């Protein structure tokens, strides 16, 4: 059976209108397509870019775009990170945005009361997706902490652990990851952002 061809007159665009008579889809004479509304893809479907047909060119399904919240768990303790730091009150915002195999997380706690850590070492668990294996660490932005019993050096950062869904807070203030215990007290705040490749 021969293909069915829809072709406008020479020099004219092809325009599909909605029921109100407005253009919904326009195909220009050079083949460019313009849409005035959203595109809805069936579950599991996506888009191939640059004429490719492999996974490297594909964006779709659950890998395309996603936003949401995540539930971080702050652990302290030099041996096994057995102590959990909890925040009470204040403003607590934990968001993530995922595009393809890239995830960006935001952690923001402001004007909260925090339980005291047992030791100054910090491990952050509960990242929304596993850090891609193959790189030792995924460094993030400098971390800002106040009144958690910690005295951070100016270059402290959050670093994701490759192949895992947790991160450590790294600093030159100690060996590996760790800080000097400052025995701070009062209202706490803690901020950081981190972008990483996912498994």
C-alpha positions as CSV (number, residue, x, y, z in Angstrom):
1,X,0.0,0.0,0.0
2,X,1.4,3.4,-0.9
3,X,2.1,6.0,1.7
4,X,-0.6,8.7,2.3
5,X,1.0,12.1,1.7
6,X,-0.3,15.4,3.0
7,X,1.4,18.2,1.1
8,X,0.6,22.0,1.0
9,X,0.7,24.0,-2.2
10,X,4.1,25.2,-3.2
11,X,5.4,28.0,-1.0
12,X,2.7,27.5,1.7
13,X,2.9,26.1,5.2
14,X,0.9,23.2,6.4
15,X,-1.3,24.3,9.3
16,X,-3.4,22.1,11.6
17,X,-5.9,24.1,13.6
18,X,-7.8,23.4,16.8
19,X,-11.5,23.4,17.0
20,X,-11.5,27.1,17.7
21,X,-9.7,27.8,14.4
22,X,-6.3,28.6,15.9
23,X,-3.1,27.1,14.6
24,X,-1.9,24.2,16.8
25,X,0.8,22.7,14.6
26,X,2.5,24.5,11.7
27,X,5.0,22.9,9.3
28,X,7.0,25.6,7.6
29,X,8.2,25.3,4.0
30,X,11.7,24.3,5.2
31,X,10.3,21.5,7.4
32,X,10.5,23.2,10.7
33,X,7.6,22.4,13.1
34,X,6.0,24.9,15.4
35,X,3.6,23.9,18.2
36,X,1.5,26.2,20.3
37,X,0.5,23.5,22.9
38,X,2.1,20.8,25.0
39,X,3.3,17.5,23.7
40,X,2.1,14.4,25.6
41,X,4.1,11.2,25.2
42,X,2.8,7.7,26.1
43,X,4.4,6.1,29.1
44,X,7.9,4.9,28.5
45,X,8.3,6.9,25.2
46,X,10.8,9.6,24.5
47,X,12.8,11.6,22.0
48,X,15.9,10.8,20.0
49,X,18.2,13.7,19.3
50,X,20.5,14.5,16.4
51,X,19.2,11.6,14.3
52,X,20.6,9.0,16.7
53,X,19.0,5.7,17.6
54,X,21.1,4.7,20.6
55,X,20.7,5.4,24.3
56,X,23.3,8.2,24.1
57,X,20.8,10.2,22.0
58,X,17.7,9.3,23.9
59,X,15.7,11.2,26.4
60,X,12.5,9.9,27.6
61,X,10.5,7.8,30.0
62,X,11.4,8.2,33.7
63,X,14.9,9.5,32.6
64,X,13.6,12.6,31.0
65,X,12.7,15.1,33.7
66,X,11.6,14.8,37.3
67,X,11.3,17.1,40.3
68,X,10.5,16.3,43.9
69,X,11.6,16.3,47.5
70,X,14.1,14.0,49.2
71,X,14.6,13.0,52.9
72,X,18.2,13.6,54.1
73,X,19.4,11.8,57.1
74,X,22.3,13.5,58.9
75,X,24.6,11.0,60.7
76,X,27.6,11.8,63.0
77,X,30.0,9.6,64.8
78,X,33.6,8.7,64.0
79,X,32.9,4.9,64.2
80,X,30.0,3.8,62.1
81,X,28.1,7.2,62.1
82,X,25.7,5.8,64.6
83,X,24.2,9.1,65.8
84,X,21.4,10.8,63.9
85,X,21.0,14.6,64.0
86,X,17.4,15.7,63.9
87,X,16.0,19.2,63.0
88,X,12.9,20.6,64.7
89,X,10.9,23.6,63.6
90,X,12.2,26.4,61.3
91,X,12.1,26.1,57.6
92,X,13.3,22.8,56.1
93,X,13.5,22.5,52.3
94,X,15.0,19.5,50.5
95,X,14.4,19.5,46.7
96,X,15.8,17.7,43.7
97,X,15.6,18.1,39.9
98,X,16.6,15.3,37.6
99,X,17.3,15.7,33.9
100,X,18.5,12.7,32.0
101,X,21.2,11.1,34.2
102,X,22.0,14.3,36.0
103,X,20.5,15.1,39.4
104,X,20.7,18.4,41.3
105,X,19.8,18.5,45.0
106,X,19.2,21.4,47.4
107,X,19.4,21.2,51.2
108,X,18.3,24.2,53.2
109,X,17.5,24.3,56.9
110,X,16.9,27.7,58.5
111,X,16.0,28.7,62.1
112,X,15.7,25.1,63.3
113,X,16.7,23.4,66.5
114,X,19.1,20.6,66.0
115,X,20.1,17.7,68.3
116,X,23.8,17.8,69.1
117,X,26.2,15.5,67.2
118,X,28.3,13.0,69.1
119,X,31.4,13.8,67.1
120,X,32.2,16.4,64.4
121,X,32.3,14.0,61.5
122,X,29.2,14.2,59.2
123,X,27.7,11.7,56.8
124,X,24.5,12.7,54.8
125,X,22.3,9.8,53.7
126,X,19.1,9.6,51.7
127,X,20.1,11.2,48.4
128,X,17.3,10.6,45.9
129,X,19.4,8.6,43.4
130,X,22.7,6.7,43.6
131,X,25.9,8.5,42.6
132,X,27.3,7.0,39.5
133,X,30.2,4.7,40.0
134,X,33.6,5.3,38.5
135,X,34.6,8.6,40.2
136,X,35.9,8.7,43.7
137,X,33.8,11.7,44.8
138,X,31.2,14.2,43.5
139,X,32.1,17.5,45.1
140,X,29.3,20.1,45.7
141,X,29.1,23.7,46.7
142,X,30.7,24.8,50.0
143,X,28.5,23.8,52.9
144,X,27.3,26.4,55.4
145,X,26.5,25.3,59.0
146,X,25.8,27.2,62.1
147,X,25.2,25.9,65.7
148,X,25.6,22.2,65.1
149,X,28.6,21.9,67.4
150,X,30.9,22.3,64.4
151,X,33.6,24.7,63.4
152,X,34.0,24.4,59.6
153,X,37.0,25.6,57.7
154,X,36.3,28.0,54.8
155,X,36.7,25.3,52.1
156,X,34.4,22.6,53.6
157,X,32.2,20.9,50.9
158,X,29.7,18.1,50.6
159,X,31.2,15.2,48.5
160,X,29.0,12.4,47.2
161,X,30.3,8.9,47.4
162,X,30.4,7.2,44.0
163,X,28.3,4.1,43.7
164,X,26.3,5.0,46.9
165,X,23.4,7.3,47.9
166,X,25.3,9.1,50.6
167,X,27.8,11.9,50.9
168,X,30.4,13.1,53.4
169,X,31.3,16.6,54.5
170,X,34.9,17.2,53.7
171,X,37.3,19.7,55.2
172,X,41.0,20.4,55.7
173,X,40.2,21.0,59.4
174,X,40.9,17.3,60.1
175,X,42.0,14.2,58.4
176,X,39.7,13.0,55.6
177,X,36.3,14.2,56.7
178,X,35.8,16.0,60.0
179,X,35.8,19.2,61.9
180,X,36.8,20.8,65.2
181,X,34.1,20.6,67.8
182,X,33.1,24.1,68.6
183,X,30.3,23.3,71.1
184,X,28.0,25.9,69.5
185,X,24.5,26.3,70.7
186,X,21.3,28.1,69.6
187,X,19.3,28.2,66.4
188,X,20.8,26.1,63.6
189,X,21.0,26.6,59.9
190,X,22.6,24.4,57.2
191,X,22.8,24.9,53.4
192,X,24.4,23.1,50.4
193,X,23.7,22.1,46.8
194,X,25.1,19.2,44.8
195,X,24.9,18.2,41.2
196,X,25.9,14.6,40.3
197,X,25.7,11.9,37.7
198,X,23.4,9.0,38.5
199,X,23.6,5.3,38.0
